[in-house]
């Protein structure tokens, strides 16, 4: 995965966790839960994308 895309996923993940923390501070548990689920999906998508790109890169080398 290139550096710009990795940086995007890193900042996006941090922002989602900060949003979950802010929602908890305002006692909005349902909103915090939503942000945590979005965070898990966002990080999972990043891992899937990284895996696909690595497989694609390995296929080009052989």
Protein Blocks (a to p, Z undefined) as FASTA:
>chain_A
ZZklmmmmmmmmmmmmmmmmmmmmnopaklmmmmmmmmmmmmmmmmmmmmmmmmmmmmmm
ZZ
